[in-house]
Amino acid sequence: MTRVRRGYIARRRRTKMSFFVSSFRGAHSKYVAQQKIRALFSAHQDRDQKKINFRRLWITRINAAIREAKNYSSYSKFIHNLYERQLIFNRKILAQIAILNRNCLSNIVFPIKS
């Protein structure tokens, strides 16, 4: 059987992979395919983790603002009362209100509590 010379496609694929992994150092640069898969998997996980971390930050900010205003003893009671009154606020927006305008937050909180 005669030898088949591979075309440019495989070489182009390998160079594309090596460009992706070119910043890796040491032994990590030798196993290009595995490292690329691992890097993409980590990037996917970190995008999910970013959403979790931001939600945690928003909840912390709202909780701090509510406790400082001394209207509620905890964040969970505040959110429970919001849902009872069918006022569904976005946590991100509530956190921004808590930082930028505490008076506005107290105007939201006070009628709900009473």
Secondary structure, DSSP 8 states (H G I E B T S, - for coil): -------HHHHHHHHHHHHHTTT--GGGGT-HHHHHHHHHHHHHHHHHHHHHHHHHHHHHHHHHHHHHHTS-S-HHHHHHHHHHTT----HHHHHHHHHH-HHHHHHHHHHHH-
